[in-house]
């Protein structure tokens, strides 16, 4: 069987699947809904992944009774603790998509997508927020990323929920006046935030905090103090996640890639990334801070290619299919290989 890697980037809002060969050639790529097993249930989540994996296999021209790949490289939102990774590895292995399987948190895929170096720091801010660090000697640092119970703040869900919280308090007098109130009233087509809250309570309208999140940045751009404070807090959290990981791995005085990704970061331009870069460089001048420019599923595929011992040129080929920018480290390794 030709060595193939089945790569899965299972986020909260979407699932991306790549099937690549050992030379880094993309054989198939498909996308589907987010289905984190910890959220939707193990069977339902894996059924979604399997449907996409089978679709990729068909797209690549594989027969239904043929193994999809030699290795499955699955990096999933919600795989935050070793116990969860072990449970998911066992469940995916039982599906029989490949001979071997590795499951990790999706932030590791973001890191590999953003750097060809051995190690680095990745911070993701999408539906939620998380960070991981990998030292050149293989040591890792990560956070539980379980929400408020593990000390987290940030991500689109948190920011959107807080937008409603501030709007409510602005209207009833407990909080500072803010244009967030006007933005939410326009969004919902209501005349008072009380009406919005009442309709959410009776499930007459849906509270989707991820949809509300962009309103915070829109209002902050108008100079609103409350919204600006939310943006500043997000910047602080991202910098903390990165620098704490760097300190834990003794990387503050080392050249290290800091990779940023996730929908909140990639869709806000330099509003967040610019100050984050500046503050990280003030603390760690040798760091290279960059916004990831290829999909995280590419990182999952690269980690899979690493696992099967693919040649350095495979990374160059795969990256080149998705981005005109190829990290210098990838070029150096490919040349030496």
Phi, psi and omega in degrees: 000131175298132179297126176227153176243127172263113183252132180234124170251102184259094180270180179288325185256342180203160175236130178242139181231133174237143170241118183233154175267178186292346178267002180086008178281133179282118179268329180196152175213132180220158178227151178207189182288158173292138181210059179300121183305328180291340181262312186264353183103146185301310184296313182297317180299313181290331175296320176297313179300317182294320178301317179290321179296318179292325177296319178296318179299317179295320179298327180277357178084020179278149177282152184300332182266007180266137175304140183290321186204168171282330185215138173255126181243096188248120179239114197235138170296140180091348174274071191264340183235151180307323180298320179292320178296320179295316180297318180291321178299315180297315183293320180289322177302320180295340178288339175074029180285335185203172179288320181233158183218140170226133179239133177216174177291145185295342179292332175294325176294321176300316180300313182292329177293327187268350182209146173260358180287161177277089179111177180146187180237139175230136174235125178249134174226096178234243174298322176233195181221142182196166177208150173222157175224144177227123177276163182296335179272007176097350176296144180235156172225136179210165179250153178300325176055048181256012181097209185300328182293341177247023172082017184273148168214135178129180185092159184301323179296314180296314183296318179295317177298319180293330177299316178293318179303312180293322180295318178300312184290330175294323182286320186269358174098354180280342183236179180285149174301141180206145177290352174300325178300311181296320181296319180288323177298317178294319181299316184269351181067037181243168180256349177210148178293330176303317178299320179298311182298317180299316182289327174295316181301317181270012177057034176272336170226159184262136171269107176245094185299332181292331176285327180285335184307312181299334179298327180298317181288324176298316182288323177299324180295341177271001177089012181293127186295320181294314179294320178298324178295324177294317179295317178298321179293321178297315178302315180300317181295317180296316179297319178299314180302315182292311186287326175298315178299319179296319179293319180298330182257009179059046183247006185297331181250021182244152170294121184213140175278131173245112186258129179248139179200181183104152187302321181296319181285318185285342183255007181246014178059223183266005183300318179260314186297321180301304178297325177298313180301313182300315183288325177294318181292330175295325181274327184222085189299338183270358181289151172245110184260125182218150173272130183301139183241010171230155181299144179303334178298334174296321176298319177298319179294320179296320177296324176293319177295322174302317184297320183272001177076035179294157181288156179304330180295338179295321178296316180299318181294316182293314179299318183297336179286344185240343185207143174285339180267118176245125181308140181304325181298324179292320178296318181297315181294318180297320180293319181285335180283000000 
